[in-house]
Each structure stands twice: as structure tokens, then as C-alpha cells.
């Protein structure tokens, strides 16, 4: 299983619970209740050692919800859903419940890189808005073989 497989498998059950749909990997459709996992970078070296390195896996969660231009609470509900997802990520980190990376990796922490979701944009014609959560996973990876 690759790191990408592990990340998708880790987040899919929570996405299904929140919106009742599958997680889109590196694709963000223009449809209500779509949640996407977008890779930003993988294996970014933070610190090198003789036969190991501390690395980062950066990713973005994009949540697409219905958008309102009226005085109702639809946008607030969408923001609260995205915030709840961020809170879940933080609680998983506190509990040290992480994706199953390869055996030569040890995850140190998973964190959101902001304190609230960003409103990444709206698609006014379709009445949709995208909320974006940027995160990273920091892990220690030993060389294999040799």
C-alpha cells in the first residue's frame, strides 16, 4: 500500500459519515456534498539523517456545499461542517490515530495548517461554495534495503 492509498483509506470512512459519499482523490467535482482529497506534496524532507529522514506529506481537503445569498444559515452550516472536520483531524492527532503508512515510517503528527476552513470560492451559477482545509502529516522514514 502506498502513502496515497493509506491516506485515502484513512479519510474515506469519515467522509462517508459526514456527507454519505465517497472521497474524490485529486479531483474536485462541481457537485453538492463532494469532498475531495488533493495531494500537495509527499516525501518533502524536513531533516536528513544518515539512513532516515523526517518528512512531510501535505494535503488539502476540499468540501463543496450549497451556497446561499439569502439571510439564512446555509453558509454557516457549511462552515460548521468544515470546522467539525478540522476538529476531527485535530482529535485524531491528539489520540495518535493515524493512517497506516509503510512499516519503515513512523508518523509523528497530523495537523491542520490554519485555525479555520477557507472559503476557497463560489460557483454562483450552480449555487455552490468550496471550503478548503490545508493539512500536513509529519513522519519519520527509515531507508529500506541496503
DRENLUMPA-937178 format. One line per field, with one value per atom (N, C-alpha, C): atom name; x, y, z. Coordinates in Angstrom, 1 decimal. Example, Ala and Ser with C-alpha at 12.3 -4.5 7.8 and 13.67 -1.06 7.14 Angstrom:
DRENLUMPA-937178
name <- c(N/CA/C/N/CA/C)
u <- c(13.2/12.3/13.2/12.8/13.7/12.9)
v <- c(-5.7/-4.5/-3.3/-2.2/-1.1/0.0)
w <- c(7.8/7.8/7.8/7.1/7.1/7.9)
//
This chain:
DRENLUMPA-937178
name <- c(N/CA/C/N/CA/C/N/CA/C/N/CA/C/N/CA/C/N/CA/C/N/CA/C/N/CA/C/N/CA/C/N/CA/C/N/CA/C/N/CA/C/N/CA/C/N/CA/C/N/CA/C/N/CA/C/N/CA/C/N/CA/C/N/CA/C/N/CA/C/N/CA/C/N/CA/C/N/CA/C/N/CA/C/N/CA/C/N/CA/C/N/CA/C/N/CA/C/N/CA/C/N/CA/C/N/CA/C/N/CA/C/N/CA/C/N/CA/C/N/CA/C/N/CA/C/N/CA/C/N/CA/C/N/CA/C/N/CA/C/N/CA/C/N/CA/C/N/CA/C/N/CA/C/N/CA/C/N/CA/C/N/CA/C/N/CA/C/N/CA/C/N/CA/C/N/CA/C/N/CA/C/N/CA/C/N/CA/C/N/CA/C/N/CA/C/N/CA/C/N/CA/C/N/CA/C/N/CA/C/N/CA/C/N/CA/C/N/CA/C/N/CA/C/N/CA/C/N/CA/C/N/CA/C/N/CA/C/N/CA/C/N/CA/C/N/CA/C/N/CA/C/N/CA/C/N/CA/C/N/CA/C/N/CA/C/N/CA/C/N/CA/C/N/CA/C/N/CA/C/N/CA/C/N/CA/C/N/CA/C/N/CA/C/N/CA/C/N/CA/C/N/CA/C/N/CA/C/N/CA/C/N/CA/C/N/CA/C/N/CA/C/N/CA/C/N/CA/C/N/CA/C/N/CA/C/N/CA/C/N/CA/C/N/CA/C/N/CA/C/N/CA/C/N/CA/C/N/CA/C/N/CA/C/N/CA/C/N/CA/C/N/CA/C/N/CA/C/N/CA/C/N/CA/C/N/CA/C/N/CA/C/N/CA/C/N/CA/C/N/CA/C/N/CA/C/N/CA/C/N/CA/C/N/CA/C/N/CA/C/N/CA/C/N/CA/C/N/CA/C/N/CA/C/N/CA/C/N/CA/C/N/CA/C/N/CA/C/N/CA/C/N/CA/C/N/CA/C/N/CA/C/N/CA/C/N/CA/C/N/CA/C/N/CA/C/N/CA/C/N/CA/C/N/CA/C/N/CA/C/N/CA/C/N/CA/C/N/CA/C/N/CA/C/N/CA/C/N/CA/C)
u <- c(0.8/0.0/0.9/0.6/1.4/0.9/1.6/1.2/-0.1/-0.3/-1.6/-2.7/-2.5/-3.6/-3.9/-2.9/-3.1/-3.9/-3.6/-4.4/-5.8/-6.1/-7.4/-8.2/-7.6/-8.3/-8.6/-7.7/-7.9/-9.1/-9.2/-10.2/-11.6/-11.6/-12.9/-14.0/-13.8/-14.9/-15.5/-14.7/-15.1/-15.9/-15.5/-16.2/-17.6/-17.6/-18.9/-19.8/-19.3/-20.1/-20.6/-19.8/-20.2/-21.2/-20.9/-21.7/-22.4/-22.1/-22.7/-22.2/-21.0/-20.5/-19.0/-18.5/-17.1/-16.1/-14.9/-13.9/-13.3/-13.2/-12.6/-11.1/-10.3/-8.8/-8.3/-7.6/-7.0/-8.0/-9.3/-10.3/-11.4/-11.8/-12.8/-14.0/-15.1/-16.2/-17.0/-17.8/-18.7/-20.1/-20.1/-21.4/-21.5/-22.8/-23.0/-22.6/-22.1/-21.6/-20.4/-19.7/-18.5/-17.4/-16.6/-15.4/-14.2/-13.2/-12.0/-10.7/-9.9/-8.5/-7.5/-6.9/-5.9/-4.5/-3.6/-2.2/-1.5/-0.7/0.1/1.6/2.1/3.4/3.6/4.5/4.8/6.3/6.8/8.2/9.0/8.4/9.2/10.1/11.4/12.4/12.5/12.3/12.4/13.8/14.2/15.5/16.1/17.4/18.0/18.9/18.9/19.8/20.6/21.5/22.3/21.5/20.6/19.7/18.3/17.9/16.5/16.3/15.0/14.7/13.3/13.2/11.9/11.3/10.0/9.4/8.0/7.4/6.1/5.3/4.0/3.0/2.0/1.9/0.9/-0.3/-1.5/-2.7/-3.8/-4.7/-5.9/-7.2/-8.1/-9.4/-10.3/-11.1/-12.0/-13.4/-14.2/-15.6/-16.5/-17.4/-18.3/-19.7/-20.3/-21.6/-22.4/-23.8/-24.7/-24.4/-24.5/-24.2/-25.4/-25.6/-26.8/-26.4/-27.2/-27.1/-28.2/-28.9/-30.0/-29.6/-30.4/-30.1/-30.3/-30.2/-30.4/-29.1/-29.1/-27.9/-27.2/-27.5/-26.9/-25.4/-24.9/-23.4/-22.7/-23.4/-22.9/-22.9/-23.9/-23.9/-22.8/-22.5/-21.4/-20.1/-19.9/-18.7/-18.5/-19.6/-19.5/-19.2/-19.7/-19.3/-17.8/-17.3/-15.9/-15.0/-15.5/-14.8/-14.8/-16.0/-16.1/-15.1/-14.9/-13.9/-12.5/-12.2/-10.9/-10.7/-11.7/-11.7/-11.5/-12.1/-11.8/-10.4/-9.8/-8.4/-7.5/-7.8/-7.0/-7.2/-8.5/-8.7/-8.0/-7.9/-7.2/-5.7/-5.2/-3.8/-3.6/-4.4/-4.3/-4.3/-5.2/-5.3/-4.2/-3.5/-2.4/-3.0/-4.1/-4.8/-4.4/-3.6/-3.0/-3.3/-3.1/-3.1/-2.0/-2.2/-1.3/-0.3/0.8/1.9/2.7/3.6/4.5/5.3/5.7/6.4/7.6/8.3/9.5/9.2/7.9/7.6/6.9/7.2/6.6/6.0/4.7/4.0/4.2/4.6/4.8/3.6/3.0/1.8/1.1/-0.2/-1.0/-1.7/-1.6/-2.1/-2.7/-3.7/-4.3/-3.3/-3.1/-2.2/-2.9/-4.2/-4.9/-5.9/-6.5/-7.4/-8.8/-9.1/-10.5/-10.4/-11.5/-11.5/-11.5/-10.9/-11.0/-12.2/-12.9/-13.9/-13.1/-12.8/-11.9/-12.6/-13.9/-14.5/-16.0/-16.7/-18.1/-18.3/-19.3/-19.8/-21.2/-21.4/-22.7/-23.8/-23.4/-24.4/-25.0/-24.2/-24.7/-25.1/-24.8/-25.1/-24.3/-23.0/-22.0/-20.9/-20.4/-19.2/-18.2/-16.9/-15.9/-15.2/-15.0/-14.3/-13.1/-11.9/-10.7/-10.0/-9.4/-8.7/-7.3/-6.2/-4.9/-4.2/-3.6/-3.1/-1.7/-1.1/0.2/0.3/1.0/1.4/2.9/3.4/4.9/5.3/6.2/6.6/8.1/8.6/10.0/10.1/10.9/11.0/12.5/12.6/13.9/14.1/15.4/15.7/15.4/15.0/14.8/15.9/16.1/17.2/18.6/19.5/21.0/21.5)
v <- c(-1.2/0.0/1.2/2.2/3.4/4.4/5.5/6.5/7.1/7.3/7.8/6.9/5.6/4.6/4.7/4.8/4.9/6.1/7.2/8.5/8.4/7.9/7.7/6.8/5.6/4.7/5.2/6.1/6.7/7.7/8.5/9.5/9.1/8.1/7.7/7.4/6.6/6.4/7.7/8.6/9.9/10.7/10.7/11.4/10.8/9.5/8.7/9.1/9.2/9.5/11.0/11.9/13.3/13.6/13.1/13.5/12.3/11.1/9.9/9.7/10.1/10.0/9.5/9.2/8.7/9.9/9.6/10.6/10.7/11.9/12.1/12.3/11.6/11.7/12.5/13.6/14.6/15.0/15.1/15.6/16.2/17.5/18.2/18.5/17.7/17.9/19.1/19.6/20.7/20.2/19.5/18.9/19.0/19.2/19.4/18.2/18.4/17.4/16.6/17.1/16.4/16.8/15.8/16.0/15.4/16.2/15.8/15.9/14.9/14.9/15.2/16.4/16.9/16.8/16.1/16.0/17.3/17.8/19.0/18.6/17.7/17.2/16.0/15.1/13.9/13.8/13.2/12.9/14.2/15.3/16.5/16.4/16.4/16.2/17.5/17.3/18.4/18.3/17.1/16.9/15.6/15.5/14.3/13.7/12.4/11.6/10.7/9.9/9.0/8.0/7.3/6.3/6.6/7.8/8.1/9.6/10.0/11.4/11.7/12.9/13.4/14.0/13.6/14.1/14.6/15.3/15.8/15.3/15.1/14.8/15.9/16.8/17.9/17.5/17.9/17.7/18.7/18.8/19.7/18.9/19.2/18.7/19.8/19.5/20.5/19.9/20.7/20.4/21.3/20.7/21.5/21.4/22.6/22.6/23.6/23.6/24.5/25.9/27.0/28.3/29.2/30.1/30.9/32.4/33.2/34.6/35.3/34.5/35.0/35.1/35.6/35.7/34.5/33.3/32.1/31.6/30.4/29.9/28.8/28.7/27.6/27.7/28.9/29.1/28.8/29.2/28.9/27.4/26.7/25.3/24.6/25.1/24.5/24.8/26.0/26.3/25.5/25.3/24.5/23.0/22.5/21.1/21.0/22.0/22.0/22.2/23.0/23.2/21.9/21.2/19.9/18.9/18.9/18.0/18.4/19.7/20.1/19.6/19.8/19.4/17.9/17.1/15.7/15.3/16.0/15.8/16.1/17.2/17.5/16.5/16.0/15.0/13.7/13.3/12.1/12.3/13.4/13.7/13.5/14.1/14.0/12.6/11.8/10.3/9.5/10.1/9.4/8.3/8.6/7.7/8.2/7.5/7.9/6.9/7.4/6.5/5.4/4.2/3.1/3.3/4.0/4.2/2.9/2.8/1.6/1.4/0.1/-0.3/0.5/1.1/1.9/3.3/3.6/5.0/5.0/6.1/6.3/7.8/7.9/9.2/9.9/11.2/12.0/12.8/13.4/14.2/14.5/14.8/15.3/16.6/17.6/18.9/19.7/20.5/21.5/22.7/23.3/24.4/25.8/25.8/27.0/26.7/27.8/27.6/27.5/27.7/27.6/27.3/26.7/26.5/27.8/27.7/28.9/28.7/29.8/29.8/30.0/28.9/28.9/29.5/29.6/30.2/29.7/30.5/30.1/29.9/29.1/28.9/29.4/30.7/31.3/30.7/30.3/29.8/28.5/27.7/26.4/26.5/27.6/27.8/27.0/26.8/26.0/26.8/26.4/27.0/25.9/26.2/25.3/25.8/24.9/25.2/24.3/24.9/24.3/24.2/23.0/22.8/22.3/23.0/22.6/21.9/20.8/19.9/19.4/18.8/18.0/16.9/15.9/14.8/14.8/14.7/14.7/13.3/12.7/11.3/11.1/10.1/9.7/8.4/8.5/7.3/6.8/5.5/4.9/4.3/4.3/3.7/2.2/1.7/0.2/-0.4/-1.6/-2.3/-2.0/-2.1/-1.8/-2.7)
w <- c(0.0/0.0/0.0/-0.9/-0.9/0.1/0.3/1.2/0.7/-0.6/-1.1/-0.8/-1.0/-0.7/0.8/1.7/3.1/3.5/2.9/3.2/2.7/1.6/1.1/2.0/2.3/3.2/4.5/5.0/6.3/6.4/5.4/5.4/4.8/4.0/3.4/4.4/5.5/6.4/7.0/7.4/7.9/6.9/5.7/4.6/4.4/4.4/4.2/5.4/6.6/7.8/7.6/7.2/7.1/6.0/4.8/3.7/2.9/3.4/2.8/1.3/1.0/-0.3/-0.2/-1.4/-1.5/-1.5/-1.2/-1.2/-2.6/-3.2/-4.5/-4.3/-5.0/-4.9/-6.1/-5.8/-6.7/-7.8/-7.4/-8.3/-7.5/-7.9/-7.1/-8.0/-8.0/-8.9/-8.5/-9.4/-9.1/-8.7/-7.6/-7.1/-5.6/-5.2/-3.8/-3.0/-1.8/-0.8/-1.3/-2.3/-2.7/-1.8/-1.4/-0.6/-1.3/-1.4/-2.2/-1.4/-1.6/-1.0/-2.1/-2.0/-3.0/-2.4/-3.1/-2.7/-3.0/-2.1/-2.3/-2.5/-1.7/-1.8/-0.9/-1.2/-0.5/-0.4/0.7/0.9/0.9/1.3/1.5/2.7/2.5/3.6/4.5/5.7/6.7/7.4/7.6/8.3/7.8/7.4/7.0/8.1/8.1/9.0/8.1/8.6/7.8/7.0/7.6/6.9/7.2/7.4/7.6/7.4/7.4/7.3/7.9/8.4/8.9/7.6/7.3/6.1/6.3/5.3/5.3/4.2/4.4/3.4/3.5/2.5/2.5/1.7/2.2/1.5/1.8/1.0/1.2/1.1/2.0/1.9/1.3/0.3/-0.3/-0.1/0.5/0.8/0.0/-0.9/-1.7/-1.2/-0.9/-0.3/-1.0/-0.8/-1.4/-0.7/-1.5/-1.1/-1.2/-0.2/-0.2/-0.2/-0.9/-0.9/-0.1/0.6/1.4/2.9/3.7/5.1/6.0/5.4/6.1/6.7/7.3/7.9/7.1/5.8/5.0/4.9/4.7/4.6/6.0/7.1/8.4/8.7/8.2/8.4/7.7/6.4/5.7/6.3/6.8/7.5/8.8/9.5/10.7/10.4/9.3/8.8/8.6/7.8/7.5/8.8/9.7/11.0/11.8/11.8/12.5/11.9/10.6/10.0/10.5/10.6/11.1/12.5/13.3/14.7/14.9/13.9/13.9/13.6/12.7/12.4/13.6/14.3/15.5/16.6/16.7/17.8/17.4/16.2/15.7/16.1/15.9/16.2/17.7/18.5/20.0/20.4/19.8/20.1/19.5/18.6/17.8/17.0/16.4/15.4/14.0/13.3/12.1/10.9/9.7/8.5/8.7/8.0/8.1/7.0/7.3/6.4/6.3/5.4/5.3/6.6/6.8/8.0/8.4/7.4/7.6/8.0/8.2/8.6/9.9/10.7/11.9/11.9/12.0/12.0/13.3/13.2/14.4/14.8/13.7/14.0/12.7/12.8/11.7/12.2/11.3/11.8/10.6/11.0/10.1/10.1/9.0/8.9/9.1/9.5/9.7/10.8/11.4/12.5/12.1/10.9/10.3/8.9/8.3/6.9/6.1/4.9/3.9/3.0/2.8/1.7/0.4/-0.3/-1.4/-2.7/-2.7/-3.9/-4.0/-4.8/-5.1/-6.6/-6.9/-8.2/-8.3/-8.5/-8.3/-9.2/-10.4/-11.3/-10.8/-10.1/-9.6/-8.1/-7.5/-6.1/-5.2/-5.5/-4.7/-4.2/-3.0/-2.5/-2.1/-2.1/-1.8/-0.5/0.5/1.7/1.7/2.0/1.9/3.2/3.5/4.8/4.4/4.7/4.4/5.6/5.3/6.4/6.0/7.0/6.7/7.8/7.3/8.2/8.3/9.4/9.6/10.1/9.4/9.7/9.6/10.2/10.2/9.3/8.3/7.4/7.3/7.6/7.5/6.1/5.7/4.4/4.4/3.3/3.2/2.4/2.6/1.8/2.3/1.3/1.6/2.5)
//
